[in-house]
Amino acid sequence: MTRIIEKKILPKWFKMIVNGEKNFEIRLADFEISEGDLLVLREWDPNKNEYTGRSITKKVRRVYKIPLAEYYDLNKIKKYGIYIIELT
């Protein structure tokens, strides 16, 4: 069964998705999502603390859940962050 999942997204990232410059999302895995689900990204203005009214709906192609703590020291993750590297 296809789910419809709504999430906030900051204007910078929203614009990149709308323009086709970004075709991935990085999210905390605190919700259920599967291939074929619909992800509704609602643009959020952090300065006004409200939605802008713009949104985009994308079909989920793939989902990768990565238990980072199994591969990296959490203190190093906090210090350096994580790269998501998109390859062509």
TIRO-661967 format. One record per residue (C-alpha): residue number from 1; residue in three letters; chain; x, y, z. Coordinates in Angstrom, 2 decimals, m for minus. Layout:
<sites>
   pos   code   unit        xx        yy        zz
   NUM    ALA      A         X         Y         Z
...
</sites>
This chain:
<sites>
   pos   code   unit        xx        yy        zz
     1    MET      A      0.00      0.00      0.00
     2    THR      A      1.37      3.38     m1.00
     3    ARG      A      1.80      5.86      1.83
     4    ILE      A      1.80      9.63      1.53
     5    ILE      A      4.39     11.12      3.85
     6    GLU      A      4.64     14.89      4.45
     7    LYS      A      7.87     16.51      5.63
     8    LYS      A      9.15     20.05      6.06
     9    ILE      A     11.99     21.22      3.83
    10    LEU      A     14.00     24.43      3.97
    11    PRO      A     13.78     26.83      0.99
    12    LYS      A     17.38     26.20     m0.10
    13    TRP      A     16.80     22.46     m0.50
    14    PHE      A     13.27     22.88     m1.85
    15    LYS      A     14.56     25.06     m4.69
    16    MET      A     17.25     22.51     m5.57
    17    ILE      A     14.68     19.70     m5.78
    18    VAL      A     12.28     21.80     m7.87
    19    ASN      A     15.14     22.74    m10.24
    20    GLY      A     16.25     19.11    m10.58
    21    GLU      A     19.63     19.79     m8.96
    22    LYS      A     18.98     17.45     m6.01
    23    ASN      A     17.35     14.04     m6.28
    24    PHE      A     17.82     12.65     m2.77
    25    GLU      A     16.79     13.41      0.79
    26    ILE      A     18.59     12.74      4.04
    27    ARG      A     16.22     12.19      6.94
    28    LEU      A     16.29     10.79     10.43
    29    ALA      A     14.72      7.33     10.18
    30    ASP      A     12.01      8.10     12.74
    31    PHE      A      9.12      7.25     10.38
    32    GLU      A      8.15      4.46      8.00
    33    ILE      A      8.86      4.92      4.28
    34    SER      A      9.22      2.44      1.45
    35    GLU      A      9.87      2.31     m2.28
    36    GLY      A      6.80      3.51     m4.14
    37    ASP      A      5.57      5.80     m1.35
    38    LEU      A      4.89      9.46     m2.10
    39    LEU      A      6.99     12.04     m0.28
    40    VAL      A      5.36     15.46     m0.05
    41    LEU      A      7.99     18.09      0.73
    42    ARG      A      6.41     21.26      2.12
    43    GLU      A      8.61     24.35      2.03
    44    TRP      A      9.18     25.75      5.53
    45    ASP      A     10.29     29.30      6.24
    46    PRO      A     12.39     29.14      9.43
    47    ASN      A     12.40     32.94      9.81
    48    LYS      A      8.61     33.14      9.92
    49    ASN      A      8.25     29.69     11.52
    50    GLU      A      5.56     28.73      9.01
    51    TYR      A      4.97     26.96      5.72
    52    THR      A      5.32     29.04      2.54
    53    GLY      A      2.43     27.29      0.81
    54    ARG      A      4.67     25.64     m1.77
    55    SER      A      5.13     21.89     m1.93
    56    ILE      A      6.38     19.20     m4.27
    57    THR      A      5.46     15.53     m4.37
    58    LYS      A      8.04     12.92     m5.34
    59    LYS      A      7.73      9.17     m5.68
    60    VAL      A     10.27      7.27     m3.58
    61    ARG      A     12.60      5.25     m5.81
    62    ARG      A     14.81      3.64     m3.17
    63    VAL      A     15.31      3.83      0.59
    64    TYR      A     18.59      3.06      2.31
    65    LYS      A     18.60      2.89      6.09
    66    ILE      A     22.15      3.06      7.40
    67    PRO      A     22.97      2.34     11.06
    68    LEU      A     25.83      4.84     11.22
    69    ALA      A     26.86      3.92     14.77
    70    GLU      A     27.80      0.44     13.53
    71    TYR      A     30.34      1.90     11.11
    72    TYR      A     31.55      5.14     12.67
    73    ASP      A     32.34      6.55     16.08
    74    LEU      A     29.50      8.89     17.04
    75    ASN      A     31.93     11.52     18.31
    76    LYS      A     33.58     11.62     14.88
    77    ILE      A     30.17     11.95     13.22
    78    LYS      A     29.43     14.92     15.49
    79    LYS      A     32.84     16.45     14.75
    80    TYR      A     32.99     15.92     10.97
    81    GLY      A     29.42     15.26      9.82
    82    ILE      A     28.48     12.81      7.07
    83    TYR      A     28.79     13.13      3.30
    84    ILE      A     26.07     11.88      1.02
    85    ILE      A     27.82     11.47     m2.30
    86    GLU      A     25.70     11.23     m5.43
    87    LEU      A     27.42      9.51     m8.34
    88    THR      A     26.59      9.76    m12.04
</sites>
